[in-house]
Amino acid sequence: MRTIGFAVCFFFCLLSIRATAAEKPNVLFIAVDDLAAALGCYSDLVAKTPNIDRLAATGMKFDRAYNQLPLCNPTRASVMTGLRPDQIKVYDLDRHFRDELPDVVTLSQAFQQAGYFAARVGKIYHYNVPAAIGTDGFDDPPSWNQTVNPKGRDKTDEALVFNAEPHRQISGALSWLAADGTDEEQTDGMIATEAIRLMQEHRKQPFFLGVGFFRPHTPYVAPRKYFDMYPVDEVRLPFAPVDDRADIPVAAFAHNCPVPNYSLPTPILKQAVQAYYACVSFIDAQVGRLLDELDRSGLTENTIVVFWSDHGYHLGEHNGIWQKRTLFEQCARTPLIIRAPGAAGNGQPCQRIVEFVDIYPTLTSLAGVKSPSNLAGRDLSPLLNNPLTDWDGLAVTQVLRPQDSRLKTMVMGCSIRTDRWRYTEWAEGKEGLELYDHHADPMEFNNLAIAPDEAAAAVIRKLQPELRSRASGQVPTVPVNQSRL
């Protein structure tokens, strides 16, 4: 009888193990456009972001995560293919990664092949914002079983947007609108609503749901109540030494921001900062709606949540840099939060250096999904279970500068970030070098590559081959639309 009892017990335990193994985790893949580490959980003292902070408190916040190229199309293509820009040959806003690699298996495709329902709501791949809102943008049809493209009143209200630089389109200018109406009338509010609907409809099958919010990309549009959270008379612009730019190569400054602060007066700049943070809090509220739906539907315990932005963002650092396309810390460093059910490290921050190409292999590993063998990144699962795991991480970020009045030819800039150092080359050093010691100079005010002492020269000799082994530094031979860089 004991033998029979043991056999019965073993049988039911085996069934239980198989049932657990067969339960595939969902993935809620939340992307935010142009979001710096302007979040409370990233120690921003201004931002009011209780919902994203809540996610960080129940998952793992990667304090030092770095994108591969701080421009919308290249970074999103890199994340979704798990490959570096030099592998997919995407450096601008017009080239599709399938032009170079037509058969590449994207992240969501890998989940589809494993039996998942894969859907996109809003912006995961590149869109021209705001012109392409409501369309498929620069999408990749094989990546999805279903796509939804909401279009809210922010499109119909575009004529009301204030443009601080009327000679520029609102897509690239400091421009904003404190909107009338509710969250749900805005495109991003509609995106949250549609994502909730899809979660409800597909709760009984494993899903990979990409939810891409358009804000805080310019124009900064959010309901007026979010502007009221940040009184403009309390806004402060970032500090920098008066001579901060004296030791920085010309190529380091984005071509779309050729003069400090676009030559705009301080009151306008403060309003721009107010509008940016208003959008951050607006997006935070939409993220809260998604998290609440997971809880309400009982999906939280079986859903991997990933929160990321395509790159960092400048709000006036280094005496007047705005927006993106630089290799400074504010632009290369990017928010990344992963909440994996059952991970031992949930609730703890991670200080290890990680890259956005690590997202693909991490998610497939967590879900037990087969991934391509040629991915450029590393599985972050060891860190998700123990953020103090030995890691020895390095991160490489690059950007392509077009030819303009300052540069005689196109220039590739490449930067490597270690635990202590950031080392940057422009045209492999021909257009300038930068070296910053983050232990002593976290804001990157003192370029040690200018007349380096022996210690700095030794660091450069060590980091240069590491950098060049990961990024070519060469101007690409593939077609590049310089006007859209």
Buried (B, 14 or more C-beta within 10 A) or exposed (E): EEEEEEEEEEEEEEEEEEEEEEEBBBBBBBBBBBBBBBBBBBEBEBBBBBBBBBBBBBBBBBBBBBBBBBBBBBBBBBBBBBBBBBBBBBBBBBBBBBEBBEEBBBBBBBBBEBEBBBBBBBBBBBBBBBBBBBEBBBBBEBBBBEBBBBEBBBBEBBEBBBBBBEEBBBBBBBBBBBBEBEBBBBBBBBBBBBBBEBBEEBBEEBBBBBBBBBBBBBBBBBBEBBBEBBEEEEBEBBEBEEEBBEBBBBBBBBBBBEEBBBEBEEEBBBBBBBBBBBBBBBBBBBBBBBBBBBEEEEBBEBBBBBBBBBBBBBBBBBBBBBBBBBBBBBBBBBBBBBBBBEBEBBEBBBBBBBBBBBBBBBBBBBBEBEBBEEBBBBBBBBBBBEBEBEBEBBBBBBBBBBBBEEBEEBBBBBBBBBBEBBBBBBBBBEBBBBBBBBEEBEBBBBBBBBEBEEEBBEBBEEBBEEBBEBBBBEBBEEEBEEEEB
